Amino acid sequence: MIFTKNRGVIIIDILLALSLATFFIALITESSFEARNMFERAKMKDSALDSFENGTTAELLITSQPFGNDMIEKNIDSNGVLFISVESLPATNYSEFSGTPFCSVDFSNREIVGSYSFLRKAWNIGNNSNLNMLEKVDASNISIEPITLPVNPLLPLTDLEVRNGVAYISTDSTTALDPDLFVVDIHDQNNPTLLSSINTGPGISSFVLAGKRIFAAAASTANQLHIIHLNSLSSLSLEEKFKLPLPYATATPPFGSSIFYKNGLVYLGTEKWDGDEFSIIDVNNPMVPLKIGGFETGSKINDIFIHDKFAYVADSDHDQLRVLDLNNIANPTIANSFSSSGWNRQEGKVISFFEDGLALGRTSGGFDIASDHEVFVFATTSSTTLERFSSMNIPGGVYGIVADRARLYLATREVDKELQIVNYSIQSGSVLGTSTNISFSLPVAPKTITCDNGSLYILAHSAPVIYEISFK
């Protein structure tokens, strides 16, 4: 009897010890992850500050390229992309860093990249009328070169970003083992080099670059957000996945459809479901994403852009452009919306914001009706009210928009006019007469358009090809 009692006590002691050991292992593991994350952030910040201190403020501001929303792209090397936050620079007026600042503000002038360099050159020549510096676009000065990607030609490509001659391309394959994201060096147009790829599981609908991370909207009901770490251009790793919380236990989860990143927050759009199609996710700690707000649109979200305290959302329903007020980030509210004739056939497809100039592109709905326009340009004074705008009919629809200070560069599916350069006024939002516009024929239907420095890049919809548009 004594032996039996002692054995029971020993078993209880062992179980207690195992429980305590498990608790301490979990605690140590969590602390290790947190320490690793803090060390990585500190290392990136220290590296950025070193780069900042090694050069003068004037040199940094003139030669740097503003990136995305509030970051400045200093350089890129084998270890990835090094970024310096605008907030770390000496106090000045950084309003010119908004829009698409990692690209030219005038694609006809390859010397000017980023809004700050545009203003700097204007100041140097004593010219405060910035628009006078814009040069006329001549079709004979435009070069279009195809770049055949070293990827499986059967893969359906979904999204494209280009940084310093390196292309990032996402796919949504029906084959589980196929990669979802490629990194390709396209400096040599005739011999592009595959640097790396990654298979995250399901496909990727859309993605955004943010420093050394890639945030991707996943075409999956299992996890709608994938966080990919850019260890280097030749090494990608899946850091974390995130599933949107269900509004009720039996709800069917949606596919991720669009994404935007700004200031530690991911703005994720999804297809229509019973929950919020627009979600705000805190990724300041990428290992622990947390949804902090959302808005139910009742339709698929095709594109998102965040500007100031507002979210601009391109939808597939009656309100094809919604403006959401983000002053209360936990509870976004509708500030305004825009609809036009043809909404029952056409979808709000893409949003472009350059400085305070807003443009919306939408699909054609399968056939062309001349009165149902596909591109809308809003005046800078009307970017939130959406009251003042002009529009154009683009048969085939608009699938991508990049803007500079005097022109819209449109990727369309109008036959023999797949690239269109449209003159407009950024202040009034007015589109000038079509007789002054230029169009080019491409042998493919475009999927999207993006820019890098002084060049534009169009991704083909059904072929592994990028078209580089450069200005002589």
C-alpha positions as CSV (number, residue, x, y, z in Angstrom):
1,M,0.0,0.0,0.0
2,I,2.8,2.4,0.8
3,F,4.4,1.6,-2.5
4,T,1.2,2.3,-4.4
5,K,0.7,5.6,-2.6
6,N,4.3,6.7,-3.4
7,R,3.8,5.8,-7.0
8,G,0.7,7.9,-7.3
9,V,2.6,10.9,-5.7
10,I,5.5,10.4,-8.1
11,I,3.1,10.4,-11.1
12,I,1.5,13.6,-9.9
13,D,4.9,15.2,-9.5
14,I,6.0,14.1,-13.0
15,L,2.8,15.5,-14.5
16,L,3.2,18.8,-12.6
17,A,6.8,19.0,-13.8
18,L,5.8,18.3,-17.4
19,S,3.1,21.0,-17.2
20,L,5.6,23.5,-15.8
21,A,8.2,22.6,-18.4
22,T,5.6,23.0,-21.2
23,F,4.6,26.4,-19.9
24,F,8.2,27.6,-19.7
25,I,9.0,26.2,-23.2
26,A,6.0,28.1,-24.6
27,L,7.1,31.2,-22.7
28,I,10.7,31.0,-23.9
29,T,9.5,30.3,-27.5
30,E,7.2,33.3,-27.5
31,S,10.0,35.5,-26.0
32,S,12.4,34.2,-28.6
33,F,10.1,35.1,-31.5
34,E,9.5,38.6,-30.0
35,A,13.2,39.1,-29.4
36,R,14.0,38.1,-33.0
37,N,11.3,40.5,-34.3
38,M,12.7,43.4,-32.1
39,F,16.3,42.6,-33.2
40,E,15.3,42.6,-36.9
41,R,13.5,46.0,-36.6
42,A,16.4,47.5,-34.6
43,K,18.9,46.2,-37.2
44,M,16.9,47.7,-40.1
45,K,16.5,51.0,-38.3
46,D,20.2,51.2,-37.4
47,S,21.1,50.5,-41.0
48,A,18.8,53.2,-42.2
49,L,20.1,55.7,-39.7
50,D,23.7,54.9,-40.7
51,S,22.8,55.6,-44.4
52,F,21.2,58.8,-43.4
53,E,24.1,60.0,-41.3
54,N,26.6,59.2,-44.0
55,G,25.2,61.7,-46.5
56,T,23.9,65.2,-46.3
57,T,20.2,66.0,-46.1
58,A,20.3,67.7,-49.5
59,E,21.9,64.7,-51.2
60,L,19.4,62.3,-49.6
61,L,16.4,64.3,-50.6
62,I,17.6,65.0,-54.2
63,T,18.8,61.5,-55.0
64,S,16.3,59.4,-53.1
65,Q,13.1,58.1,-54.6
66,P,10.0,58.4,-52.5
67,F,8.4,54.9,-52.2
68,G,4.7,54.1,-51.9
69,N,3.0,56.1,-49.2
70,D,5.4,57.4,-46.6
71,M,8.7,55.8,-47.3
72,I,11.8,56.8,-49.2
73,E,13.7,54.3,-51.2
74,K,17.5,54.8,-50.7
75,N,19.1,51.8,-52.4
76,I,18.7,48.1,-53.2
77,D,21.3,45.4,-52.8
78,S,21.7,41.6,-52.4
79,N,20.2,41.9,-48.9
80,G,16.9,43.4,-50.2
81,V,15.6,46.9,-50.1
82,L,16.6,49.5,-47.6
83,F,14.1,52.2,-46.7
84,I,14.2,55.3,-44.6
85,S,11.0,56.7,-43.2
86,V,10.0,60.3,-44.2
87,E,9.4,61.0,-40.5
88,S,13.2,60.5,-39.8
89,L,14.2,63.3,-42.1
90,P,14.5,66.9,-40.9
91,A,11.2,68.8,-40.7
92,T,10.0,70.3,-44.0
93,N,6.9,70.1,-46.2
94,Y,6.5,66.5,-47.4
95,S,3.1,66.9,-49.1
96,E,4.8,66.2,-52.4
97,F,5.6,62.6,-51.4
98,S,2.1,61.5,-51.9
99,G,0.8,59.6,-55.0
100,T,3.1,57.4,-57.0
101,P,6.4,59.0,-55.9
102,F,8.7,56.1,-56.7
103,C,8.2,56.9,-60.4
104,S,8.6,59.9,-62.6
105,V,6.3,62.9,-62.2
106,D,6.8,63.4,-65.9
107,F,7.6,60.3,-67.9
108,S,8.7,62.4,-70.9
109,N,11.6,63.7,-68.8
110,R,13.7,60.8,-67.5
111,E,15.8,63.2,-65.3
112,I,12.9,63.8,-62.9
113,V,11.9,61.0,-60.5
114,G,9.7,61.7,-57.6
115,S,7.8,64.8,-56.7
116,Y,10.6,66.3,-54.6
117,S,13.1,66.2,-57.4
118,F,10.5,67.8,-59.7
119,L,10.2,70.7,-57.2
120,R,13.9,70.9,-56.6
121,K,14.6,71.3,-60.3
122,A,11.9,74.0,-60.5
123,W,13.4,75.9,-57.6
124,N,16.9,75.7,-59.1
125,I,15.8,77.3,-62.4
126,G,13.6,79.8,-60.5
127,N,10.4,78.4,-62.0
128,N,7.5,78.0,-59.6
129,S,5.0,77.1,-62.4
130,N,5.7,73.4,-62.3
131,L,3.5,72.5,-65.2
132,N,5.6,74.6,-67.5
133,M,8.4,72.0,-67.1
134,L,6.3,69.2,-68.5
135,E,7.5,68.1,-71.9
136,K,5.3,67.0,-74.8
137,V,4.9,63.3,-75.4
138,D,5.8,62.3,-79.0
139,A,4.9,58.8,-80.2
140,S,8.3,58.6,-82.0
141,N,10.1,59.0,-78.6
142,I,8.4,56.1,-77.0
143,S,9.9,52.6,-77.0
144,I,7.9,49.4,-76.2
145,E,9.9,46.3,-75.6
146,P,8.6,42.8,-74.6
147,I,10.3,41.0,-71.8
148,T,9.6,37.2,-71.8
149,L,9.5,36.0,-68.3
150,P,11.3,32.7,-67.4
151,V,8.2,31.2,-65.9
152,N,5.7,28.5,-67.0
153,P,3.6,30.1,-69.9
154,L,0.5,28.3,-68.6
155,L,0.5,30.1,-65.3
156,P,-2.2,32.8,-64.9
157,L,-0.4,36.0,-63.8
158,T,-2.3,38.3,-61.5
159,D,-0.3,41.3,-60.4
160,L,3.0,43.1,-61.0
161,E,5.4,45.5,-59.2
162,V,8.8,46.7,-60.4
163,R,11.5,48.2,-58.3
164,N,14.9,49.2,-59.6
165,G,14.8,46.8,-62.5
166,V,13.5,43.9,-60.5
167,A,10.0,42.6,-61.2
168,Y,7.7,40.9,-58.7
169,I,5.0,38.8,-60.4
170,S,2.2,36.9,-58.6
171,T,0.2,34.0,-60.0
172,D,-3.0,32.1,-59.2
173,S,-2.4,28.6,-60.4
174,T,-4.8,25.7,-60.1
175,T,-1.9,23.4,-59.4
176,A,-0.9,23.2,-55.8
177,L,2.8,22.8,-56.3
178,D,3.2,25.8,-58.6
179,P,4.9,29.0,-57.2
180,D,2.7,32.0,-56.3
181,L,5.3,34.7,-56.5
182,F,8.3,35.2,-58.7
183,V,11.2,37.7,-58.4
184,V,12.9,38.4,-61.8
185,D,15.8,40.6,-62.7
186,I,14.7,42.4,-65.9
187,H,17.7,44.7,-66.4
188,D,18.6,42.7,-69.5
189,Q,15.4,42.7,-71.5
190,N,16.7,39.9,-73.7
191,N,17.8,37.7,-70.9
192,P,15.7,38.2,-67.7
193,T,16.9,36.1,-64.8
194,L,14.7,34.3,-62.2
195,L,16.1,35.3,-58.8
196,S,13.6,33.5,-56.6
197,S,10.1,32.1,-56.2
198,I,7.8,30.9,-53.5
199,N,4.8,28.6,-53.1
200,T,2.6,29.9,-50.3
201,G,-0.2,27.3,-50.9
202,P,-3.1,28.9,-52.7
203,G,-2.6,31.5,-55.4
204,I,-2.2,35.3,-54.9
205,S,-4.7,37.8,-56.2
206,S,-2.8,40.9,-55.5
207,F,0.2,42.1,-53.4
208,V,2.1,45.1,-52.2
209,L,5.7,45.7,-51.4
210,A,6.6,47.3,-48.0
211,G,10.2,47.3,-47.1
212,K,11.4,43.8,-46.7
213,R,8.0,42.3,-46.7
214,I,5.4,41.5,-49.3
215,F,1.8,41.5,-48.2
216,A,-0.4,39.4,-50.4
217,A,-4.2,39.0,-50.8
218,A,-4.6,35.2,-51.1
219,A,-7.1,33.5,-53.4
220,S,-8.0,31.2,-50.5
221,T,-10.7,30.7,-48.0
222,A,-8.2,29.2,-45.5
223,N,-6.2,32.4,-45.1
224,Q,-6.9,35.7,-46.9
225,L,-3.6,37.4,-46.0
226,H,-0.1,36.0,-46.6
227,I,3.0,37.8,-45.2
228,I,6.2,37.0,-47.2
229,H,9.6,38.0,-45.9
230,L,12.1,39.3,-48.5
231,N,15.3,37.9,-46.9
232,S,17.1,38.9,-50.1
233,L,16.2,39.0,-53.8
234,S,17.2,35.4,-54.0
235,S,15.4,34.2,-50.9
236,L,11.7,34.5,-50.0
237,S,10.1,32.9,-46.9
238,L,6.5,32.7,-45.8
239,E,6.4,34.5,-42.5
240,E,2.8,34.3,-41.5
241,K,-0.8,33.7,-42.6
242,F,-4.0,35.4,-41.4
243,K,-7.6,34.3,-41.6
244,L,-10.3,36.8,-41.3
245,P,-12.6,36.2,-38.3
246,L,-16.0,34.8,-39.3
247,P,-19.2,36.9,-38.5
248,Y,-20.8,33.6,-37.3
249,A,-19.5,30.1,-37.0
250,T,-21.0,28.6,-40.2
251,A,-20.2,31.6,-42.5
252,T,-18.3,30.7,-45.7
253,P,-14.9,32.5,-45.7
254,P,-14.1,34.7,-48.8
255,F,-11.2,34.9,-51.2
256,G,-8.8,37.8,-50.9
257,S,-9.1,40.1,-53.9
258,S,-7.1,43.4,-53.3
259,I,-4.7,44.9,-50.9
260,F,-3.0,48.1,-49.8
261,Y,-0.4,48.9,-47.1
262,K,0.3,52.0,-45.2
263,N,2.0,52.9,-41.8
264,G,1.9,49.4,-40.4
265,L,-1.7,48.6,-41.5
266,V,-2.9,46.3,-44.3
267,Y,-6.1,47.2,-46.0
268,L,-7.5,44.0,-47.4
269,G,-10.4,43.6,-49.9
270,T,-12.2,40.4,-50.5
271,E,-14.9,38.9,-52.7
272,K,-18.5,39.2,-51.5
273,W,-19.4,37.3,-48.4
274,D,-21.4,37.7,-45.2
275,G,-18.6,39.6,-43.4
276,D,-16.6,42.8,-44.0
277,E,-15.3,43.0,-47.6
278,F,-13.0,45.8,-46.4
279,S,-10.8,44.9,-43.5
280,I,-8.1,46.8,-41.6
281,I,-5.3,44.6,-40.2
282,D,-2.6,45.7,-37.9
283,V,0.7,44.2,-39.0
284,N,3.1,46.2,-36.9
285,N,4.0,42.8,-35.5
286,P,3.9,40.7,-38.6
287,M,4.0,37.5,-36.6
288,V,0.7,38.5,-34.9
289,P,-1.6,40.2,-37.5
290,L,-4.8,41.6,-35.9
291,K,-8.0,42.8,-37.5
292,I,-8.9,46.2,-36.0
293,G,-11.6,47.5,-38.2
294,G,-13.8,46.8,-41.3
295,F,-16.6,47.8,-43.5
296,E,-19.2,45.7,-45.4
297,T,-19.7,46.9,-49.0
298,G,-21.8,43.9,-50.1
299,S,-19.7,43.3,-53.2
300,K,-16.2,42.3,-54.4
301,I,-13.5,44.9,-53.9
302,N,-11.2,45.1,-56.9
303,D,-8.8,47.9,-55.8
304,I,-7.9,50.0,-52.7
305,F,-6.0,53.2,-52.3
306,I,-5.4,55.0,-49.0
307,H,-4.9,58.8,-49.1
308,D,-4.8,61.0,-46.0
309,K,-7.6,59.8,-43.7
310,F,-9.7,58.2,-46.5
311,A,-9.9,54.8,-48.2
312,Y,-10.8,54.7,-51.8
313,V,-12.4,51.5,-52.8
314,A,-13.3,50.2,-56.3
315,D,-16.3,47.9,-56.1
316,S,-18.4,45.7,-58.3
317,D,-21.8,47.0,-57.4
318,H,-23.8,50.2,-57.8
319,D,-21.4,52.3,-55.9
320,Q,-18.3,51.5,-58.0
321,L,-16.2,54.0,-56.1
322,R,-16.6,54.4,-52.3
323,V,-14.8,56.9,-50.1
324,L,-14.5,55.6,-46.5
325,D,-13.7,57.9,-43.6
326,L,-10.9,56.4,-41.5
327,N,-10.7,58.9,-38.7
328,N,-12.1,56.1,-36.5
329,I,-10.0,53.3,-37.7
330,A,-12.0,50.7,-35.8
331,N,-15.3,51.8,-37.4
332,P,-14.8,53.2,-40.9
333,T,-17.9,55.1,-42.2
334,I,-19.0,56.0,-45.7
335,A,-18.0,59.5,-46.6
336,N,-19.1,59.5,-50.2
337,S,-19.7,57.2,-53.2
338,F,-19.8,57.5,-57.0
339,S,-21.9,55.7,-59.6
340,S,-22.4,56.1,-63.3
341,S,-24.6,54.7,-66.0
342,G,-23.7,51.1,-66.9
343,W,-23.0,50.2,-63.3
344,N,-25.3,47.1,-63.6
345,R,-22.9,45.7,-66.3
346,Q,-19.5,47.3,-65.4
347,E,-17.2,46.9,-62.4
348,G,-15.1,49.5,-60.7
349,K,-11.7,48.0,-61.5
350,V,-8.7,50.3,-60.7
351,I,-7.9,53.4,-58.7
352,S,-5.1,55.8,-59.3
353,F,-4.0,58.6,-57.0
354,F,-1.2,61.0,-58.1
355,E,-0.7,63.8,-55.5
356,D,-4.3,64.9,-55.1
357,G,-5.6,63.8,-58.5
358,L,-8.0,60.8,-58.4
359,A,-8.8,58.6,-61.3
360,L,-11.1,55.5,-61.6
361,G,-11.1,52.9,-64.3
362,R,-13.8,50.3,-64.9
363,T,-14.5,47.3,-67.1
364,S,-16.7,47.6,-70.2
365,G,-19.2,45.0,-69.2
366,G,-18.6,42.8,-72.2
367,F,-19.8,45.2,-74.9
368,D,-19.4,48.9,-75.6
369,I,-22.0,51.5,-75.0
370,A,-20.6,54.9,-76.0
371,S,-22.4,56.8,-73.2
372,D,-21.2,54.4,-70.5
373,H,-17.7,55.7,-69.9
374,E,-14.7,53.6,-68.5
375,V,-12.3,56.2,-67.2
376,F,-13.2,59.0,-64.7
377,V,-10.9,61.8,-63.6
378,F,-11.8,63.9,-60.5
379,A,-10.6,67.4,-59.8
380,T,-8.1,67.8,-56.9
381,T,-10.8,69.8,-55.0
382,S,-13.2,67.0,-55.5
383,S,-11.2,63.9,-54.4
384,T,-13.5,63.3,-51.4
385,T,-16.7,64.9,-52.6
386,L,-16.5,63.3,-56.1
387,E,-18.6,66.2,-57.5
388,R,-16.3,67.5,-60.2
389,F,-15.1,65.0,-62.8
390,S,-14.8,64.3,-66.5
391,S,-14.8,61.0,-68.3
392,M,-14.0,59.2,-71.5
393,N,-15.4,56.1,-73.3
394,I,-12.7,53.4,-73.6
395,P,-14.2,50.3,-75.4
396,G,-12.8,47.2,-73.7
397,G,-12.4,48.8,-70.3
398,V,-9.5,50.1,-68.3
399,Y,-7.4,47.6,-66.3
400,G,-4.6,49.8,-65.0
401,I,-3.8,53.5,-64.6
402,V,-0.6,55.4,-63.9
403,A,-0.5,59.1,-63.8
404,D,2.0,62.0,-64.0
405,R,1.4,65.7,-63.8
406,A,-0.3,66.0,-67.2
407,R,-1.2,62.6,-68.5
408,L,-2.9,59.3,-67.7
409,Y,-1.3,56.1,-68.9
410,L,-4.0,53.5,-69.4
411,A,-3.8,49.8,-69.9
412,T,-7.0,49.0,-71.7
413,R,-8.6,46.1,-73.6
414,E,-9.6,48.2,-76.5
415,V,-8.4,46.4,-79.6
416,D,-5.2,47.9,-81.1
417,K,-5.2,50.5,-78.4
418,E,-4.0,48.5,-75.4
419,L,-1.8,51.4,-74.2
420,Q,-3.4,54.8,-74.3
421,I,-1.8,58.1,-73.2
422,V,-4.5,60.6,-72.3
423,N,-3.8,64.3,-71.6
424,Y,-5.6,65.7,-68.5
425,S,-5.5,68.6,-66.0
426,I,-4.6,67.4,-62.5
427,Q,-6.1,70.5,-61.0
428,S,-9.5,70.6,-62.8
429,G,-9.8,66.9,-63.5
430,S,-10.6,67.6,-67.1
431,V,-9.6,65.3,-69.9
432,L,-8.5,67.1,-73.0
433,G,-9.7,66.3,-76.5
434,T,-8.9,62.8,-77.8
435,S,-7.2,64.3,-80.9
436,T,-4.2,65.1,-78.6
437,N,-4.1,61.6,-77.1
438,I,-1.7,58.8,-78.3
439,S,-2.4,55.0,-78.4
440,F,-0.4,51.9,-79.1
441,S,-1.2,48.4,-80.1
442,L,0.0,45.4,-78.1
443,P,-0.4,41.8,-79.1
444,V,-1.9,40.9,-75.7
445,A,-4.7,41.9,-73.4
446,P,-3.2,43.8,-70.4
447,K,-3.6,42.6,-66.9
448,T,-2.3,45.7,-65.1
449,I,0.2,48.5,-65.4
450,T,2.8,49.8,-63.0
451,C,5.9,52.1,-63.1
452,D,9.5,52.2,-61.9
453,N,11.6,55.3,-62.1
454,G,11.1,56.7,-65.7
455,S,9.5,53.6,-67.3
456,L,6.1,51.9,-67.4
457,Y,5.5,48.2,-67.3
458,I,2.4,46.3,-68.6
459,L,1.7,42.7,-67.5
460,A,0.1,40.5,-70.1
461,H,-3.2,38.8,-69.1
462,S,-2.6,35.4,-70.7
463,A,1.1,35.3,-71.6
464,P,4.3,35.4,-69.5
465,V,5.3,38.7,-70.9
466,I,6.0,42.2,-69.5
467,Y,6.1,45.2,-71.8
468,E,8.5,47.9,-70.9
469,I,7.5,51.4,-72.1
470,S,10.4,53.8,-72.0
471,F,10.6,57.5,-73.1
472,K,13.7,58.6,-75.0
